[in-house]
């Protein structure tokens, strides 16, 4: 798959709420995932990223999510994600917007990094 095809597929799956399927299908076994804040800031490996995604799904109730069309350049692409969600542990609802940057190599996503206000 080309970077554009991977970007389009990721956006399509995320818009349907199928984030776990996106990870299974599009991510490399040695994926590196970097968050703007929180612990751990960096997750390495497919199993660690799956665990991070499952943790998010179990602790957040998503009310609305929007994903922009991808902006592709070479072997990178970026999307903007907007989410209205409630933290189940704190009972706090908030709107969040982040820029998500992905790197593709060998037909798989090898790195993702999220940019959002840390605080």
N, C-alpha and C positions, 0 to 999 in steps of 0.2 A: 504494500500500500504506500502511496505517496504521502507526504506531509499533509497536503490538502485533504486527501481522503481520510486520513486518521483524524484530522481536526474536525471535519464534517461529521464523522461517525461519533466522536466524543461528544460533540454538541448535541447531536440527535439523541444519544442515550441519556445524557444529563437532563435534557428537557423532558424526557419521559420518567425521570427519577430512577433510572437504571444505572446508578453509579457503580455498583458492584460488578455488573456485567461489563461496564466500560473497563474497569481495572483488569478483569479476567481476560478480556479480549484484546486490549490495546497496550497494556503495560508490559515492559520487559521484566524478566526475573530479577534483574539487578537495579530496578528503579530506585531513584533517590527523590524523596519528597521533602520539600523545605517549607515550613510555615513561618509567617512573620512574627508570631508570638506563641507562647504556650510551651508545654513540655510533652513529649520531646519536640524540639524545633526541627529535627531532621530524622526522617525514617528511611532506612535502607533495606531494600529487598521487597519482593512482592508480598510476602506474608506480613511484614510490618506495615505496609501500606494498606493491605486488606484489613488488618486489625484497627488501624487508625480510622478507616472509613466505617467499620462496624461500630466502633466506639461513638463516632459522631452520630450515626443513625440511632443508636440506643439512648443517647443523652439529649438529643435535640428533636423537637417536633417542628417540622418544616410546614409552614402555612402557605408559602408562595415562593417560587424560585423561577428566575429568568436567567437565561444564558444568551449572550450576544452571539452573533455570527463570528467566526474566527477570522483573525487577521494573521495571514501566513507570510513568512519571509524565510526562504531557505529551508533549513531543517528545524525552525522554531515556529510556534504559533501562540497567539494570546487570545483570551476571551475575558469578558467582564461577566462576573456572576453577581446577581442580586438575590438576596435571600431574606425572607421574613420568617423568623423562627423563634421558638421559645426554648430556653435552656430548662430542661425538665428538673434538674437538681436545684436551681435557684428560682425557678418560676418566673424568670425574667424574659420578656418578649422584646426582640429588637430587630431592626432592619440592618443588614450588612451588605456592603458592596466590596468586591475584591477583584483585583486583576490576577489572572492565572496565566502563567507562562509555561509552555511545554517545549521540551526538546525531543526530537525524533531521530533515531538512528537504527538502521537495519529494519525499518518497517514497524518499530515499536516505540512507545514513549519511554525514554530513559531517564528523564528528569522533569519534575514539576516544581514550580515555586509560586507561592501565593503572597500577594502584596495587599495588605489592608491595615487600617490603623491598629496599632498594638497598644492595648491599654485597658 
